[in-house]
Amino acid sequence: MTLRAICFDLDDTLYDYARYARSGLLSAADRLESTTGRRLHDELLDLYFEAGVTEGTFDHLVERHDLPDEVVPQLVDAYHAANGPLEPYPETEPVLSRLGEDHVVGLLTDGRGGHAKLDRLGLREYFDAVLISHSVGRTKHDPVVFERLLVALSVPPTAALYVGDDPRVDFRVPNQLGMDTVRLRRGRYADLEPAEPRAAPDHEIEGLGELLDVLEELRRDEAQAKTSS
């Protein structure tokens, strides 16, 4: 079936999440200083980027300095409330613009604050439908979120393709639904391999510009199949 919809993940797929994390961490460090008087900006950045403590980062810092546990939710809120500028990958906007000429374009992300991120990135105009999974109490492990996005785009799974970066969550469900899948090997999970064959993408690219080549390949395959049938 002819591809009518191209759908994307957001974090590390359309922009470098590390920039978002840095902005959020500095915002959280400001909140921590205003609340406790402790200035731990550099230590928090080192903990996340150098030590690789990207899960439970604030819990770790609070425990290390024997700070009250109740500040952790405040730091999480400050992290996600940061509103400094973000920039998409250089090829993101040209690719989205080109795709929008021939396809409907959707976005599905598990990331918190997805709408705010789109505004900070200046990308909202490129999408015909946007779904933030947490806003409906789900994650990308649940087929329902992909199905809702496809309904919003008015396309069946076999006429849609999903582009993501994280083999833990981005490909198993769309593969199961019959969508084509493309992995961008970039960002935090570039070296992570799928845990099982059904979580492997159909195609891999190293830059978003290569997505146009994948689509051209799929068009040729479809034309050849029609000719030989």
N, C-alpha and C positions, 0 to 999 in steps of 0.2 A: 504494500500500500504506500502511496506517495506520502512523504513526510509533510505534515501541515503545521506542526508545532515544534518549537525548540525550547526546552525548559532548562533552567540553570539553578545550581546551588549558588550561594553568595560568597561566604567567607573562604578566602584562598582560591576561589574560582574566578571571581570578577575583580578582586582587589587583594592586596597583601594584608592578611589579618594581623601581622606583626605590628603594623602601624596603628591599627585600632587598639590592640592590646597595650601598646606603649602609652597612647593617649589616656586609656582607661586607668592604667596603673598609676599614672601621675595624678589623675583626678582623685583616685582612692587615697594616694599618699597625702594629698592636700587635706582630704577629709580627716585622715588619721591625725595629722598635725594639729588641725583645728580642734579635734576632740580630746586628744591626749597630750598635746604639746611635744610629741616625739616626731622628729623629722627623719624619716626613713626612706626617702625617695630613691636614693641610689641603691640601697640594700634591697628594696622591693623589685627594682628593675633587674638587679643581678640575680635575685632568687628566681625570677621568671625566665629571663633570657639566657643567663649563664649556667645556673644550676639546673635549669629545665624543670622546675617545679611549676607546672602549668595547671595542675589540678590541686585544689585546696591551698592555693598560694597564700591567701589571707589568713587562713587557719594556721598555716605553718609560721607565718610572721608573728602572729599574735601569741602563739605558744612560745616561740623563741624569746620574746621580750616580756613574757608574763603579763600581757595586756588583757583587759576584760573581754571575754568571749562575745559579749553583746555588740562589740564594734564591728564584728565580721559582716553582718547583714548591711550595715551602713556602708562598708567598703565595697561590697558587691553592688549596692545601688549606685554609689558614686562612680564605679567602674563603668556601668552601663549607661549612666547619665552623661558621660563625657560628650562634648559636642564640638570638639576640634575638627578641622577639615580633614577629609579623607580623599585619596585619589585612587581611581580605578587603575588597573594595569593599562599601559599605553594603548594596547590593541583592543581593549574592551569596548569602548564606544564605537569605533569603526566596525567591529564585528557585529555588535548588536544592531547598529543602524542598517547594515547590509542584510542581516537576517530578517529584519522587520519588513523588507520590501516584498518578500515571498512567503513569509510564515507568520503565524501568531507566536508571540514570545511570552513565556511564563517564568516565574521564579518561585522556588520552594526552598526554604531554609529552616533549619532547626535553631539557628542562632537567635539569641534574644535581641530585641531592638532592631529587627530587620527593616522596618519602615524608616526609622531614624537613620540607619546606615545608608539606605538608598538616597535619602535626602542629602546627607552629607557627601555622598559620592556623586550626586547629580545624575543618577541613572533612572529615576522613576519613570520618566517619559518613554523609555524603551520597552516597557512591559505592558502586555495586555491583561495579565492577571498576576497577582502576587499573593502567596500564602505563607504565613509564618506559622509553622507547625504548632508551636507552644500556645498560640492564640486559640487553638481549638483543642488543647489538652492532649496533643499527640506528638509523635516524633516520626522521623522517616523510616523507622522500623515498621510502621503501620501502613498498609496499602491505602487506607482511607485518605491520607493526606495527598498522595499522588492522584488518587481518583477524583478528589475534590478539585484539584488544580486542572485536571483534564476536562472535567465538566465545565469549569469556568471558561476554558478555552474552546469548548465545543468540539473536541476531537477525541477519537478512541485511542487507546494505548498504542496500537499498532501504527498509528500515524504520528507518533510523538517520539522525541529523542530527549534524553536527560544528560546534562553535562555536570560533573561534579569532580571533587578531588579526594574524597575520603572513602577508601574501600571498606571501612567498617559500616557505613550507613548509606552510601550513595547509589549502590548498583544492584543489590540483591532484590529489593522489592520491584524496582522498575523492570529488571530482567524477568521477574516472575509475572509481571503484568503484560509483558510482550513489547515493552518499549525498547528502542535502541538506546545504548548507553555509551558514553564517552568519558574517559578519565583524563583530567588535566593533571599531569605529574608535576605539581608545583606546590610550594608552601609547606605547612607543618607535616604533611603525611606523604611527602614525595617518595620516601624510602619504605613506606609500609606496604606490604603485600596483602592481597585478599586472604582471609582466613579459610575460605572454601571456594570451590569452582563457581558456585552459583552467585558468589559475590564479586566475580571478576567482570570488568567492563567488556563491551564488544570491541571497543577501539581505545587507543591511548594517544594523547598528544602532549607536547611539551610547551605549547603556547596556543592561545586562543585563535590566532590566525590560521592554525592548522585545521581548525574545525571546518572551515570552508572547503578544504580538500577532502575531508571525510564525507561531507554532504555531497560533493561532486562524485565521489566514489560510489556512494549509495545510489545516486541517480543513475549512474552508468549500469550498476548491477540490476536495478529495476528495469531499465530499458532493455537490457540483454535478456532478462527473464521473460519479458513480454514478447520479445522477438522469437525466442525459442519455444514458446508455449503454443 
